[in-house]
Amino acid sequence: MTSLKSTGGRPLKGRFVVPGDKSISHRSLILGGLAVGETTIEGLLEGEDVLATADAMRMLGSEISRDENGIWHARGAGIGGLAEPEDVIDCGNSGTGARLLMGLTAGHPIRAVFTGDASLRRRPMLRVTDPLTLMGAEFHARQGGRLPITVTGATRATAIRYVLPVASAQVKSAIMLAGLNAAGETTVVEPHPTRDHTETMFQHFGVEVRVVDTPDGREITMVGQPEISGRPIVVPGDPSSAAFPAVAALITEGSEIELPGIGINPLRFGLFETLVEMGADIAIHNRRTEAGEPIADLTVRASELQGIEVPGARAPSMIDEYPILAVAAARARGVTVMHGVGELRVKESDRLGAMARGLAACGVRVEETEDTLTVHGGNRIEGGATIEADLDHRIAMAFLVLGLAAEQAVEIDDASPIDTSFPGFADAMRSLGGTFEAGDVS
Ligand code: S3P
């Protein structure tokens, strides 16, 4: 394990190019690796999660390569043309990779075995295997529907109409990917809208997708068995990664940083909306669109933050950002209450428990219930603790950011999970002036 610690005291200054969006990167490899002809992908996130998806698509018969300019090239055999993998597909730490690829294979008449690391093997999969079973696929899983799972894809996938019982873009996307090879119209209804990158990318590749708002929620209908051909894709900077330097700048006195080319899709932008409500100085300029996704350049300056109530309805638009919001809340004046965040317990780690334990260890008063987190800010942050990352990249990065505003260094026992979503995080933070050094834990 490689430990890492951060120390405060220096302002952050400069320009920071955030790596590509993880959600969009997975989807571009999956759709590009399925479509006939060449898809070029610029700005692909080269993190471990996404590289695992690239390997998986190769095992399913796609041609995927990276050229010397960092552009990725993908070619596929078309919908219905997946090959049966010869070996187990290992999705590493990635719930998105595992759930989306299980959806894709569920719609094809092949058998595939999926596994992942210790974190992914404890995460719930029934949320995808239940609807995919309705579409004609069969699954053999460990107790509780956990990985490793053997998928026997449908010989002829059935189009379904499915109301999402959990607000999950991964579940929606798994159904839509299976629906690609089902005759007729597959419909997903989401009572609480979740990130819409799959819908946008399907449309970019020429799949017919209709979205309507109904009294039951957002209804997404797609027409199965289209002919899809390769497309150019430009991946925006990941707002979920931008969140870490952004909060670091907000809570470190005298800071001002530029974050160019960040995705500002409203279904991903809940954290920034919340931070602005808390009094953050975040300027959004040069708004534009790439491959159907809205992007902009952000300027973030150190700010006095005020605690707030974050409504549960906002959770899907900032589901990955609560660990770093809790860090901002620790520095804000007053109390911040995050409602309706029970889903955080089944992410890469139990993030509610991890934040509550870690903040308390750093001298911050916190309370957790099954689905709320309350952070009492306004006091000095002692720091001086070592936090277990528990194979969770966002827990690791959140506490390293906290260390920049604490009185004593904050250490992470294992920084290696950061590479799943944000390779080069520590170096990039150093380039802004942050103090990050190898820790003492061995
Ligand atoms: C993702 C959806 C979210 C998010 C994950 C990426 C995606 O998961 O937590 O990091 O790319 O669809 P859920 O949809 O399960 O909440």
Residues whose N, C-alpha, C, O or C-beta is under 5 A from the ligand:
A	BS01	S3P	S23 T96 A167 S168 A169 Q170 I319 D320
